[in-house]
């Protein structure tokens, strides 16, 4: 009761959320969540719902943006109190395209690319494969541009992800572990959990290579189905957050609820409050 009274005196528990004990990482918005929003609306939504960090997708800042376009985008971000901290996820499968995406990130001025440097063997999503040669190229570009590159995992279950395309952190580490230390991971923690991996162990073992993360919920933890309810209803992130805090992770965790949004915007707020409560 004393805790409840204290919260009430401060205008609600939300007033206490940013004071997380020892947490260095930040809750951000994954740009894909707002894929149905135009740029101005997406930034206004971030501001209204308390998201100060954004991983930028190309439907909010096109790949062919001019320097003037980029300056205007950054001005709008500043006006809404939003900091672009990364771009992506960006998929590409050729050396020319890879360099253009590094140029795009450098022009925006972000230190991180969330990428999927694959090999396209056919027209479908399942025809995309992990590719060591593309990883080696990205490693060289990361060093050249002095930028971090985080590969997004896509799950081991063919029903819900793509086990051919960087399915999980251990497989991906097998491809990049001997490359530049600027090569690492954007860990999709829901896929990681659904794959039956120990998320805390992943966070600790690969701490030096975890540069970003996506947090979301699962409707079916066994099969990895995602995005149809707020975070925290199917599996708890307590252990993940504890491990990230223990390792001193200081990056972002992007909220990704694209499949359920914008039809249920209240789920954004519920998920935000759940994660900030853990923080």
N, C-alpha and C positions, 0 to 999 in steps of 0.2 A: 504493500500500500504506500509505503514511503517513496518507492521508486515512481509509482504512478503519480503521486502528488508532485514530485519534483518535475516530472515531464510536463504536467499540466501547468506548473508555474512558469516553465520556459516556453509555453506556447505549443506543446506537443513534442513527442519523441523525435520528430524530424530535426529539431534544433540540435539534438545531440549526435546525429549520425556522422557528420564529418570528423568527429573526434576519435575515430577508431584507434584502438590501442596498438600502436606500432605499425600500422598499415601504411606502406609507402605507395602501393599501387592505386590506380584511379579507375573509377567506373566511367566508361565512355559509351558512345553510340556507334555501333557498326553501321556504316552507311547503307548497307543492303537492307536494313530494317525499314528505311525510309524510301525504298525504291519506287513507290507510287507517288511520291511527293516531288514537286518541282523544287528547285534549289532554295528559293526564298522561303517556301513553306517548310522545307526540311530544317533550315536553320532556325526559323521561328519556333518550330516544335521543340528543337533541342533546348532553346532558351527557356521556353515555357515549362518544360518538364525537368529542368535542372541538369542538363548534360553539357558540360563545358569542354568536352574533348570529342572529336569526330574523326573516324577513319573514312576518308573521302572515296566515294565511288565515282566512276566516270559518268554516271547519269546526273550527277550534281556538278561535276567539272569535267567536261568532255576531254578526251585525249588530245584533240586538235585545238585546245584552247590557246588563244594568243597571249602574249605577255600582258596585254591590256585586260583580257578576260580574267587572267589569273589575279591581277592586281585588284580587279573589281570583286572577285570572289573572296579574296582575303579581307577586303574592306567590309564586305557583308558579314563575314565570320566575326570580325572584330566588333561590328555593331551589335551582334547578337551574343557577344561574350563566349564565342566558340573558338577553340583552337584546333586546327587541323594537325593531327599528330602523325598521320600515316596516310597512305593510299592503298586501296585494294579491298578485297582480294582481286588481283589482276592475273588472268590466265594468258599465257602466250606460248608459242611453240616455234619461234624462229629467232635467230640472232639479231636480225634487224628490228624485229618487234621488241625484243628484250631491251635493246639500247634506247629505243624510243620511249619505253616505259620508265627507264631510269632518268631520261631527260625530263619527262613529265613530272616525276617526283622531285627532281632537283629544282625545276622551275617553280614549283609550288613552295619549296623550301622545307619539306618534311624530312626527317632523318630515317624513315622506315618505309619499306615497301612490303606489303603482305602479298605474296605472289604464288602462282602455281605454274612453274616452268615445265610444261609437259610435252608429250609427243602425241600428235593427233593422227591416229591410224584409221579413222573413219569419220562419218558425219555425226555420230551420237556421243552423248556424254560418256558412255561406257567405253568408247573408243579412245579416250584420253588416258595416257599412261605416264607414270613417273619416268624421268629421263636423266641419267647421270651426266650426259654431255651438256644439257641445258643447265644443270646445277653447277657444273664447272664454269660455264660461261657467266652465270649470275655471281659466282664467287669472285671472279676476276672483276666484273663490273662493280660489285659492292666495294671492293678495295679501291678501284679507280675513282668512284664517286664518293668514297668515304661514307657509305650509307649501309644500314643494316637491311637484311633481306630475310623475311619470315615466311616459311612455307606452311600453308594451311593444310591440315590433315582432313581426309574426306571419308573416313570410316572403313572398317573391314567388311561390313555387311552389304552385299550387293543389292538388297532390297531397298536400302535407304541412302546409301552412299556410293562410292566408287572405290572398291578395294584395289584397283589397278593404279590409282592416282594418289600417291602419298597417303596410304590408308591410316597410318598411326605414327606416332613419334618414333618408336623404336625402328621401324622400317626406314623412315626418312633419315634418321641419324646414320643408318648404314650407308646412305648415299652421300651425306654431307659432313660426316664427322671428321674427315681428314681435310676438309676445305677451310677457307677463311673463317675465323671466329665471328665474322660478320654474318655468316650464314646460320640461321636458326629456325625457330618455330613460331607460328601463330597457332596456339593449341586450341582446337575446338574441344572444350571440356565435356560437352554432351556426347559427342562421338567417342571420346576417350572412355567415358564411363560405360556407354552402350557396348563398347568392344570388350568389356570385362577387364580392363586394365585397372591397376591400382593408381588412381589419380594422384594421390599424395606421393607415391613413389616416383611417378613420372615427373612431378614438380620438383622433387629433390634431386633426382639423378641427372636431369637435363637442365638444371637451373641456369647454367651459364649460357644456354642457347635459347631460352624462352624469352622472346622479345615482345610478344603480344598474346592475346587470348580472346576467345569468344565464349560468352556465357549465355545459356538459354535453357529451355526445359525440354523434356521428352514426354510425349503422350504414351509411349510404349518403350520402357527402358530396355526390354529384351531385344527389340528389333530396331531401336534407335530412332523411331519416328519422332519428329520434332515440330516445335513451333505452334502447337495448337492449344497451349495453356501457359499461364505465367510460370516463371522460374520458381523452383522450390517445391512444386507440388508432387513431383515424382521421385526426385533424388535430391539429397541435401548437398550443398556446396561447402559445408562447414570444414570438412577435412582438406578440401582443395585450398580454401582461403587460409587455413592454418599453415599449410605447407608453404604457400607463397609468402606468407608473412615470415615464416621461419627462415626462408632462403633469402629474404630481403628483396624480393621482386619489386621493382619500382616502375613497371610499365603500365599499360592500360588493359582493361578487360572490357571488350565491346559487347554491349547488349544486342543480341540478334534474335529477333522474334518476327522475322519477315512473313512467314506463312500465315500468321494470325493477324497481321496488321495491314491496313489501318482499321479493320472492322471492329477491333476490340482495343481501343487505345488505353482503356483502364488497365490492361495487362502490362503495358509499359510501366505505369506508375507502380503497380503491385510488385513487378519484378525489380524495379529500381529500389524500392523501399526494402525488399528482401535482401538484396545484395549490399546495400548501404548499411543495413542492420548488421549483417555479418562483418562488414568492415569496421 
